[in-house]
Amino acid sequence: MKTSSIQTVAIIPQYAIIVPCYNEEKRFPYASFLSFAQQHPDVLLCFVNDGSKDKTLPVLMGIQTECPQNICVYSLKQNSGKAEAVRQGMLYVHNHFTVSMLGFLDADLATKPEEWLQMAKYKEDYSQYGAIVGSRIQRLGANIHRDDSRSLFSSIIKKFIKVILKTPFQDTQCGAKIFQRNLVPFLFNQPFMTPWLFDVEIFLRLQKKFGKTTLQKGVLEFPLMHWTEVGDSKLKLKHTIKIPAQLLKLHYQYNIARKFKTKSGYSLFDTQNNLTAVKKAVKNAAALFF
């Protein structure tokens, strides 16, 4: 009597969520992430350990062991901050997996991975857009809970960001974002200038490459149904007071400095490089006469 065998076909992930983790041992939502991974084999979860000083790495290795088909861990030796952890994770996944869309999500699950996946599938219906970003708009029917004091500060910063980007963005700082595969190398190859405003810099890089109309025609905002402010935020007061200065830094670098570049490609304000260019020009001129 022949016995029938059931063969399982491995599902190749089509989407990838990069989750930066720093000292998440005590609050890491292990069960929620594991349940999502088991129910959605078409989504790769890549946890980036950002040089944690607690037992975050063993926790991440444990969840990878339980669902190795679509959970991977990428560990950085030194703490480099969220921006660098996201950047390194995006490049790692892009170079090692054949997913068509990849993005990131905060480890505290202020936005659920289920809604991230809804964003990805929604974007598939609008393939002309290169990116889709979550937007925490408070409206009827939506379950959006934000700290009032932070919301006031965020609204002020949002106005400055609109001026810099020259685009009516509703929300640039939400931790849920997704990009087409082909955009990843350009957007994430170079380190970001600021630790807390790398989201804004991503959009500035898009504008720099494709022009001012890029954000309006190439980025889709997705109004989230659920978002909850999670306590013990790593963005402290000492960081928030630096944000205006960081915004000015980005505005100068992407909107002002490039208008004053010489033919050599350097800014008129880049004293060191221009001095080198001047010396080279003098040397070449001297060679014509001697």
Secondary structure, 3 states (H helix, E strand, C coil): CCCCCCCCCCCCCCEEEEEEECCCCCCCCHHHHHHHHHHCCCEEEEEEEECCCCCHHHHHHHHHHHCCCCEEEEEECCCCCHHHHHHHHHHHHHHHCCCCEEEECCCCCCCCHHHHHHHHHHHHCCCCCCEEEEECCCCCCCEEECCHHHHHHHHHHHHHHHHHHCCCCCCCCCCCEEEEHHHHHHHHCCCCCCCCCHHHHHHHHHHHHHCCCHHHHHEEEEECCEEECCCCCCCCHHHHCCHHHHHHHHHHHHHHHHHHECCCCCECCCHHHHHHHHHHHHHHHHHHHC
